[in-house]
């Protein structure tokens, strides 16, 4: 298991370009199972989770060619459904939460799907009910093998229906959409997630011949078709990486330009950082963060403490709250971080407290951060990354701290950030991979 050794306190300067969006990549790669024709996807981030999914599709019999860095050709002409019942598939799928999204395409095209309980970040309960209730609404039969911890879904023919999702689940919405595009009749999905990843998935499916209206809203209408063709698709820049880089620049008082961010797809992310007092300057499709020693958290009009909370799109993505929390530790002022979706995602704050941060963990979902305004810089320490987003937050904290820190279990960071140590070292960071 690898470790990062970080010599903190180094100002950074230069240009960063975000990788392709991980969450979009997992969805559109699964969508290649919906057709027997060739699909080319560009700007794929070559990170652990995405490469694991590509290997899983290879095991299913999908012909995959890496044409150049970040560009892959997929052709699912000869899918081996029996592979779903093998130990190899069980091991691959159990270690990757994104594997759940192969079920919708397989159910739509072949009428059957198996999946073990998927893995992923340990950030609290991440139920799958929305996925399987949606499939049942389309006419599929669902069973769960409690002894084998395996889900089984099957249908001779899927039929469109109206459904009101119990939660605006991103992966659940994606899975149901991929099943519905080949269902007979019309499917209406209300309370659908509408993140840019899903808009991109829908746009890709439409280019393949699907009929989807309401894209970008929480009400989708899908008219089923009998088959889909191939296509070419380019993945958006990763807005989570963009937000991480904004936080990195602020925390280390560094001058950083983030190029080709896909500004129209960032939603309220830049504005939310500005609420913490961080100067984020738009220059075309680039963001420029000047080096500043101090940034002051806003308060509400009535003087009450600012709250930064996650919400379904177009609200703030929960994947960035760990970064916001770390950045607030060196701001002037106080803020309440409210993580509504996952009850274990804030449990990494004990590591920041060990570094000298002033944080009160109110309950599993809320933490109050009292900014130190750099009067007391964070101290170096030894840490372990519990999940992808906490891992990048701890890396940002270590880069700003006085002294040398270590972060164990950096495989978690590698799951979401491609060559992050090499990219930051080019800007002046001192990160060694042990």
N, C-alpha and C positions, 0 to 999 in steps of 0.2 A: 504494500500500500504506500503510495507516494506522499510526500510532504513538501510544503512550501516553506522556505526560509526567507523571511522578508526583513530587509534593513530599512526601517521606517524613517520618516522625516525628510525624504528626498523630494524636492519640488519637481514636478513633471512639466514637460512642454512639448507640444507637437500636435500631430493630426491622427485621429483614429477614425476608422470606417467600420460601422457595425456589420456583423455577419448576417446571413439570412435568418429569418425568424424561425426559431426552433418549433414553436407551437404550430405554425402554419405548415412547416415541413412534415411533421408527423401526420397531419391530416391529408395533405395532398398526395403524399407517398402511398398512404392506404387507399386513396381513391383510384390509383392505377389498377387496382384489382377489379374495377368495374368494367373494364373493356379488354378485349383480346388484341387490340391494336396498340401501336407504339405511342408512348407518352414520354416526352422529354421535359425534365424539370431543371431549371437553372437556379443558381444562388442557394443551393442546399448547404447548410452549415455542416461541416464534417466533424461533428461532436459525437460523444459516446452514445447518447440516446438515439440519435438519428441513424448512426451506423449500425447500431443493434437492430433497428427496425428494418433497415435494408437487408441485413443478413437473414432476418426472419422471413422476409419475402423471397429471398433466394431459396430458403429451405422449402417454401411452398411451391417452388418451381417457376417463379417469375424470372425471366431472362433480363438481367441487369448489366449494363455496361457503363463504366465511369468514363465519360468522353473527355473530360478535363476537370480540373479542380472545381467542385461545386456544381458540375453539370452531369446528370445521369440520364440514361435512356432505360425505360422500363417496358417490358412487354409480357403481359400475363396471359399468354395464349394457352399455356399448358399448366394449369394450377392443379396441384396434387392435394386434394381435400383430405386424403388419408393421413397426410403429414400432421394434421391437427391433433391426431390421436397419439402421436409419438412422444417419447420422453424428451427428445431434443426440442420440440416445439414448446412443451410445457416449461422447460428450463428457460428458453429464450423469452417467452411471453411473461413468465412470472417475474422476471427482472426488469420489466419495462412497462410502465403504466400506459404508454401510448399504444401498446399492442391491442388494447380493447377496441380500437377503431378499425381493426381488420374485420370485425364481426359484421358491421353493417354492409360493407361491400360483398362479403362472402354470402351473407344471407340473401341479398338482392340477386346475386348472379347464380348462386349454386343451391340456394334453399336451405343452407345449414351452416352452423358455426359453433366452434368450441373455443373456450378460453379459460385458462386457470385464473385464479385471483391475481390480478396484475400487481406489480411492485410499484416503485417510484419513491418520491419523497415521503418521509414519515412526518407529516405535518398535521396529523389529525384525521378524523374520519373523512373518507372520500368515497361515498357510496355510489353504487352503479345502478340504482333503481331507475333513474331517469332513462338510461339506455334501454333497459329491457322492458319497461312499461311502454316505451315508444314502439319497440318491435312488436309487442303484443297488440298494441293498437292497430298495427298494420296486418295483424292476423297470424303472427308467429306464435309458436308454443315454446314456453320457457321452462327449463328445469335446472335445479342446482344440486350437484352431487356434493353433499356436505363432507363426505368421507375423503373424496379426492380433491375437494376445494376447486371444483370445475363448473363453469357455466355452459349450458347447452341450449341452443336456440335453433328452431327449425320451422320451415313453412313450405308447403307445396307451391303456394302462390301468395305473394303479398298484395294487399289491396289498400288503396289510399283511404284515409280517414281524417277526421278532425281530432286534434289533440291539444290539450292545454298542459304544458309541461309543469311539473311540480316545482322545478327550479330552472333557472336560465343557465343550465350546464353547457359549457363550451364543447367539451368532447361528446356529451350526450346529444346536443343539437347536431354536431357534425355527423355522428354515427347514424342518427335517424334520417338526416338529409340523404346520406349515401344509400341507405336502404330504400328510401321513398322514391328516388329518381327512376328506379326500374319497377316500381309497384304499379299495379293496374289501377287507373283512375286518379283522382285528385287527393292530395294530402295537404292539410292545413295545419301548420305548427304555430301555436300562439305561446307567448312567453319564451320565444326562441332567443338564444344568445345571438348577439350581432357584432361581436368583436371583428376587427379587420381580418383576423385569420379566417373567420367563417365567411366573410365577404369574398375573400380570395378563393376559398374552396368553392363557393357557389359560382364565382366567375369562371373558374376552371371547368366546373361541371357543365355550365352553359356552353362553353366553347367546345365541349365534347358532344353537345346535342341535348342536354337536359333542358327542361322548361321550368324555370324557377323565377317567381316574382316576389317583390317585397324585400329584395336583398338590401341589407343595411338596417332593416327594421326588426322588431321582435315579432312580426307576423309574416310568415313565409307561406307561399302557396306553390305547391309542386305538382305539375301534371306529369304523370308517369309516362315514360317512353319504353320501347321494347329493347333498345340497345344504345350503347354509347360508342363514339369514335375516339380516335387518338387525338392528341393536342400537344402544344408546347406551352409551358407555364413558367413564369419567373416569380420567385418568392420575394416578399417584401423585406426591407431591412428589419432587424429585430428591435422592436421598441423597448424591450426589457434591457437590452444591451445599451441602447441610447440613454435610457434613464440611469443605468449603472455608471456610465461614463460621466454624466452630468454630476452625479453624486461624488464620484472620484475626484473630479476637478475641484469641486467646492471643498471637500474634506481635506485635500492636500494643498489648498491654496495655489492651484496650478492653472496655467493658461493652456486650454485644450480646445481644438476645433474638431467637431464631429461631423464628418462629411457624409452626404447622401443618406440622410436620415429618414426620408419619406415623410416630410413634415405634415402632410395632410392626413396621415394615418396615426399620428401621435396622440390625438385627442387632447386631454387636459394635462398630460404629463409635464410639458414645459411650464405651464401656468402653476402647477402644484409645487414645482421646485421654486418658482418665483415667490410663492407664499412663504417659503422658508428664508427669503431674502437673497436668494442666489440670482445673480445676473445671467440670464440666458438670452443671447442675442441671435435672432434669426438672420442668416445671410443666404438668401435663395433657399436651397434645400440643405444648407449646412446650419449647424448650431455652433456658436462661439461662446465659450465661457472664459471670461478674463480672470486672471489671478487676483484674488481678493482675500485679505486676511480675515475680514469680519463679514458676517451676514446675520441679519436680524429677522427673527420670525415675526410675521404679522400677527395681529390679534383681530378679533371680530369688531364690528362697529361699536358694540356695547362694551368693549374692553375685555370680554371673556377670552379664555385660552383657546388658541387655534386647535382644531381637530383635523387630522389627516386620516381619512377612512377609505377603505376599498369599497367598490360597488360594481355591479355589472356595467358593461360598456353602454354608454360613453363615460361612465364613471372611471375612477382610478383603478388600474389593475392591481390585484393583491400581490402579484409577483414583485412589485417594487417597494412594498411597505418596509421590508427589512433594510433597504437602502435608505429610505427616508428616515428611519429610526436612527441609523448610524450617523447620517449627516446632521441630524438635529443635536447630537451630543456636543458638537463644537459651535453651534449657533449661539446667538444672543437671544434669550427668551426661552419660553417653554411651549411644549406642544403635546397633545394627546394623540397617540397612534392607536387607531382602532381597527384591528384585523377581524373582520366579521366572519370570514368564511372558514378559516382553519384554526382550531383551538390549540394547536401545538406549534404554530409558526413563530411565536414570540419567545419561545423558551430558550433561545440562544442569547438572550440579554444578560444572563449571568456572566457570560464571557466578557461582555462589554463593561459590566460593573467591576469585574476583576481588573480591567484596564483603567479604571478610574472614572468611568462615565457615571452620571447621576441619573438613574432610571428607577422608577417605581413600577413594578409589574403589578397592576391593579387586579387583574384576573387573567385567565388564559387568552383573552381577546384584546385587552387594553393595556397600554404602557404609557406612563407619563415621563417625558424626557425633559430634564432641566438642563438647558444648554450652558456650557462652560465658557463660551466665547473665547476659546483658546487660552484662557488664563491658566488652565491646568491641562496640558496636552495628555492624550491617552498614553498609558504605559505599555511597553511591549510585554507579551506574555505568550504562553503555549496554549493553543486552541485546537479544537477538532470541528470540522465542518459537518453539521447535521443534515443539511440539504443544499440544493443548488443555490437558492437565493440567500439564505443565511451565510453560505460559504462566500459569496462575492461580497456581502456586507462586511464580513470579518476580514476579508482581504483588504478592503478599502480602509477599515479601521487600522489594520496593521501597517499599511502604507503611510498613514498619518501619525503613527505613534513614535515616541522616542525609544530607540533601541531596536533590538532584533527579536522578531516574533517568529513562531512556527505555527503552521496550520496543518494538522494531520487530516487524513481522509479526503484529500483534494480530488479524488475520483469524482466526488459529488460535484465539485466546481466544473470539472472537465465534461460532465454530462450536459452542461448548458453553455459553456464559454470555450470557444476554440482557441487554443494556444494563447490563453490570456496572459501567461507569464512572459512569453516572447514579445507579444504586442506591447505590453506596458513597459518592458525593459527598453524598448526602442525609444520611449519617451523619457527615459531617465530613472525608471524604477530599478530597484535592486532586489529581484526575486530569483531565488535558486530553487530548482526542482530536485529534491533528494530522493 
